[in-house]
Amino acid sequence: MSVFFIAEAGINHNGSVELAKQLIDVACEAGADAVKFQTFKAENLLSKNTQKADYQKKNTDASESQFDMIKKLELDVDTHKELIAYCQEKDIMFLSTPFDCESIDLLSDLKMQIFKIASGEITNLPYLRHIGSLGKRVILSTGMSSLKEVGEALSILINAGTYKDNITVLHANTMYPTPKEDVNLNAMLTIQKEFSIDIGYSDHTLGIEVSIAAVAMGASCIEKHFTLDKTMEGPDHKASLEPKELKELVSSIRNIEKAFGSSEKKPSPSESVNIDISRKSIVAKIDIRKGDVLDERNLSVKRPGSGISPMKWDEVFGSIAIKNYAADDLIYLLDAANKEM
């Protein structure tokens, strides 16, 4: 299994193209599959009197409106083209979450092949229909939603023209940061069981362990916010990973992928050399003379495992010694051709 890892730059570029490119560099260095931004027109996204979320108030100027905060973070069409070209140069996939229908069209015109739907849009029927009609791959975040709402959103996307096999559903919690006791990672498996669909996890917790746990549980996609510096001004920086942490997370996930292996249970190449050392054989407990009856009085089980396996104890028990043995010698039997075995 190869986990699709999205390094979520989001709005942590603070409106700067140069910062955005530095974030792309960090995502590349970490080994992410994609780096994701956000595409929106503030006028289409929210009303001018919309209040900030509590975490936004804590991390930004509380007197500034959410509209004014968001407006500064817009990326125009030319900036999108510049960042897409830079991602192509760096060999990493550019993604962006659209937050309105105009932004969906912008990304579609830019040949976006994967559309990420934010948790807040899961009840936005015209928006879901618009993305569904494109027939692209879709990654759907499900923070704040019930299982019923997830099902309704999936039905809208599929009925609009998106194949179910092209949809990945991410379990998520939209609190920044998410308290560990609110993660409810088992719900990711509930989504998978209920809808028989690819699952993943959009992680807003502090640290990296929950994403790693999600992969171990079967997540095929992980999304995680990152920043250049948690102390930077902006609403999402404090709940994001710094470059070193991002690299550690991606590395840990790649190691887990290697550890999954195949479903076949058999000795691995690395451990095969330990079989004779760790397993045991039937050996002489005491000196044995040729012709003696072999039984519990003169037999024992000890390392190494290069002789007759103790699983053949019943075959050896009661047989006749074919040669003299000193204590601890491996015991042998004759095969059908009267050869030692």
N, C-alpha and C positions, 0 to 999 in steps of 0.2 A: 504494500500500500504506500502510495506517495501522497503525503499531506500537502495540500495547496496552502501555502502560507502567505497571507496578505499583511504586509507592513502598513499599518494605517497612519499615514501622515496627517490626514484629515485637514484641519485648519491650523496645524502647528507651524505652518510657514509664516504665519502672522502677516500675510499679504505681500511677502517678499519673494520674488522669483529666485533670487540667489539662495535664500533659506530653503526654498522648495527643492532646488537642485542639490543642496547639501543633504537634505533628507533622502533624496533619491540615492545619493552616494552611500549613505549609511545603510539603507535597505539592501543595496547591492553587496556591500561588504559583509552584511549579516547573512547573506545567502537566501533572502526572501524570494518568492516566486513573483510577487507583484507588489507595487507600492501604490497606495490608494489615497486620492484626495477627495474633495467635495465640490460639487458643481451646483451653483444656485444663483438666483437673482433675489436679493433681499426683498424686493418689492413683491415677488411671487411667493416667497417662503413664509413670511409672517407679517401680521399687522403691526403698525408702528407703535401701538401701546402694549405689545406683548411683554410680559414680565420675564426676567431672566430666571433660569432654574437656580436653585439654592447653591449648587456647586459653582455655577457661573458667577454668582454674586460674590462668593468667597474668593474666587481666583481672578476677578477683574474689578474694574472701577464700578462699585455698586450704584453710583449715580448715573452711569451710562446705560441707555436702553439696550435691550437685546437687538433691536433693529440696527442701532448705530454700531454695536459690536460686530454684528454679522456683515454689515455693509462693507466694512474695512477689509473683510476676508474674502471677498469675491475674486474669482479668477476669470478674466475675460477670454474670449475666443483665441486671441493671439497667444496669450499665456498658456492656454491648454496646448496649442500646437507646439510651442517651444518646449514644454515639459514632455510631451509625447515624443518629440524628436530626441530629447535628451535621454529618455528611457530607452529608446531604440538603440541609441549609441552605447548605452550601458548594458544592453541585453537584459532588461527587466521589464515586465509587463506594466503598463500604465493602466490604472483603474481610477474611476471616480464615481462617487455616489451622487446621482441627480436628486434634487429636492423639489422639482417642479417639472411640469410637462415641457416647458421651453428648454429646460436643461437636458431633459431626455432627448429631445430632438438635436440639441447641440452635440451631445455625445454620440448619438447615432450617426450624424453627419461626419463625425470624426472617426467612424468605423470601429467604435467600441464593440468588442465581441462578448464581453461579460458585463451585465448590469447588476450592480449591488443595490439592494433596496434596504434603506435604513428602517429601524424598528418603528419609528414614528409614522411611516407611510403604510403600515400594514392594514390600516382601515381606510385608506384613500383609494376608493374604487376607481375613479377615472384615471388616476396615476397608475394603478396596478394594471388596468386594462391597456393603457398606452404601452407600458413596457412589455406586457404579455403579447401584444400584437406584433412586436418586432421579431419574435421567434429566436431570440438569442439565449445564451446561457444566463441563468439568473441565480444570484445568491441572495436569499431572503433572511434578514435578521428578524427575530421575534421577541425582542424585549418588550415588556409591559403587556404581553398578549396572553390570552387563554388558548387552550388547544382548539377550541371552536373557531376562534379568530384566525388561527394558523390555517385551519382547514378551509375557511372561507376565502382567504387570500390565495391559497393554492388553486382553488377551483376557478377563481377569476383569472389567474395567470394562464392556467391550462385551457380554459374555454376561449381565451383571447388568442391562443395560437402557440403557446410555449409548451414543448414536450416536457412531460414530467421528469424524464431521465435527464433533462438539462437543468433541473432545479436542485440546488443545495439549500437546505434550511439550517440556519445557525441559531442555536439556543443563545440567549443573551439576557443581560440585565443592564438597564440603561443608567443606573446610578454610577457616578464617577467620583471616587472609586466604588466598586461594588463590595459590600461587606461579605466576607467568606460565608457567613451563615445564610446569605441570600442568593448564593450562586445556584443552588438546586441543580447540580449537574446531571442528576438522574433524569431530569425532564428531557434532556437531549435524547436519551434512549426511548423515552415515551413517544417523542415526535417520530422517531425512526420506526417504532413498532406500529404506531397508529396509521402512518401514511406510507410506509414502505418506501422511504425516500432517503437520499444521501443527506447526512447530517454533519454539522460542524459547530464551532463555538466562537462567538465574538466576545473577547475577554476584556472586561473593564476593571478587573481586580488589580491590586498592587502585586508586583512580583510576577513570577513565571510559572509557579507550580500548578495552578489550575489549568492553564493551557496544556501543560504536559499531561496532566491527568485526563483531560478531554481526549487527547490523542490516544492514550492508552485504552480509553473506553470505546474508541472507534470513530472519532471525529476525522472526517476527510478534508476539512478546511478549518484553518485557524486564522482569526483576524485579531490583531493586537496593535493598540496605539503606541506610537513612539515619538520621541522628540530629540532635539539636539541637547537640550538642557532643561531639567524639570523646573528650574527657577525662573525660566523665561516668562514674560507677561503673556497671558492668554488663558482661556477657560479650560483647556484640556491638557496642558503641559504636566501638571502635578500628578495626574493619573496615568501618565505615559511612561514607557520604558526609555531609558537612556541608551545610547549606542551599544555599550558593552553588554547591557542586559538583553537587548534585542538579539545580539549575536549569540549569547549564551542560550537563549530560548530556541532559536532556529537550530543551533547545533544539537541541543537536547532532543528536539523533535526528530531530527535526522538520525540520531542514534537509536531512538525508539523504533523508527522505521526499519533499521537494520535488524533490531532485536525481534521484530515480528516473525521474520523468516517464513517458512512454509507451515502448512498444517500437519505435515508428516512428523510423527514421533520416531526419531532414530538417533543414534550417536552422531554428534557433529564431527567434522574433520578435526577440530582442535582438541576434542576430548577423547578421540579414539585411542590416542597414545596412552591414555590413563587406564584403559580397560584391564590390561594384565597387572598393572601396579595396584589398582584399587580393589579388584575382585579377588576371589579366593578359589582354591582348588582343593581336591581331596588329597591329603598327604598322610604319610606314615606317622602315627603318634609315637611309636616306639620302633626299635629294630624289628624287621619282619623277615622271616625265612621263606624262600620259595616253597610253595605248597601249603602255607598257612591259610586258614580261612580268614577272610577280611571282614571285620565287624567293628562294633563300637569300642572293643578293647584295644585295637591297634590302628584305628583310623581317626583322623582329625580333619578339620577344615581350616586352612590358613592361606595367606597370601604367599606367592603371587597367583594370578589367575590364568597362568599359561598351561595348566594341566587339565584334568577332568573337572568339569563344573560340579559343584555341590548339588546342582539340580539333578545329577545322575546318581545321587547317593544310593537310591534303591537298587540300581543296576549293579553297583560295586559291592553293596552289602551282601555278604554270603558267598561271594565268588572266591576263587583260589588265587593266591599271589603267584604271578608268573615269573618272579625273580626275587632276589634278595633286595630289601630296602633298609637303608639307615633312617633313623628318626628324621622327619621333615622332608624326606624325599617325596617327589610327586609320584602318585600311584598311576599305573598304566594297566589297560586291559588289552586283550587281543581282539582284533576285528574279525570279520568273516574269513579273511585271507590269512589269519593268524599273524597279523602285523600289529605292533604296539600302537595303541591309540590313547 
